[in-house]
Amino acid sequence: MKKNNILDEAVRSSLDSYFADLGDTEPNDLYDMVIGCVERPLLEVAMQRANNNQSRAALMLGVTRNTLRKKLLAHKLI
């Protein structure tokens, strides 16, 4: 792990706070919660940087255009 990975540090810090807030309660669907929180802004930024060109955004993200379109629809971004 890179020492200066700001995104990694932000996620770890947020998860530490989340678990502290939970106390003794067990989390449910943690994976889906985290992916849901990260995926939408990732898609928004990629689309913005690609000037709403789905092919360019898909290339930037390393996914197929069809996968990107499916995710954009799921997040109601198109």
C-alpha positions in Angstrom: 0.0 0.0 0.0 1.3 3.4 -0.9 1.8 5.7 2.1 0.4 8.8 0.4 -2.8 7.2 -1.1 -5.3 9.9 -0.1 -8.4 8.0 -1.3 -7.4 4.9 0.6 -6.9 7.0 3.8 -10.2 8.7 3.3 -12.1 5.4 2.9 -10.3 3.8 5.9 -11.0 6.9 8.1 -14.7 6.9 7.1 -15.0 3.1 7.8 -13.3 3.6 11.2 -15.9 6.3 12.0 -18.7 4.1 10.8 -17.7 1.2 13.0 -17.2 3.5 16.0 -20.7 4.8 15.5 -22.1 1.3 15.3 -20.6 0.3 18.6 -21.4 -3.4 19.2 -24.0 -3.5 16.4 -22.9 -5.8 13.5 -23.0 -4.0 10.1 -25.2 -5.3 7.3 -24.5 -5.1 3.5 -21.3 -3.2 4.1 -19.9 -4.0 0.7 -23.0 -2.7 -1.1 -23.1 0.4 1.1 -19.4 1.4 0.4 -19.7 0.6 -3.4 -22.9 2.6 -3.6 -21.3 5.6 -1.9 -18.2 5.5 -4.1 -19.6 4.4 -7.4 -22.0 7.3 -8.0 -19.5 10.1 -7.6 -16.9 8.2 -9.6 -19.4 7.9 -12.5 -20.4 11.5 -12.2 -16.8 12.7 -12.3 -15.8 10.4 -15.1 -18.8 11.6 -17.2 -18.0 15.2 -16.5 -14.3 14.8 -17.4 -15.3 13.0 -20.6 -17.8 15.8 -21.5 -20.6 13.2 -21.2 -19.1 11.0 -23.8 -19.9 7.5 -22.6 -17.2 5.8 -24.8 -14.5 8.1 -23.4 -15.7 7.7 -19.8 -15.9 3.9 -20.1 -12.3 3.9 -21.4 -11.2 6.2 -18.6 -12.9 3.8 -16.0 -11.6 0.6 -17.7 -15.1 -0.8 -18.3 -17.1 -1.4 -21.4 -19.5 1.2 -22.7 -22.4 -1.2 -22.0 -21.3 -1.7 -18.4 -21.0 2.0 -17.9 -24.4 2.6 -19.4 -25.9 0.0 -17.1 -24.3 1.6 -14.1 -25.4 5.1 -15.2 -29.0 3.8 -15.5 -28.8 2.1 -12.1 -27.7 5.4 -10.5 -30.3 7.4 -12.5 -27.6 9.5 -14.1 -29.1 9.1 -17.6 
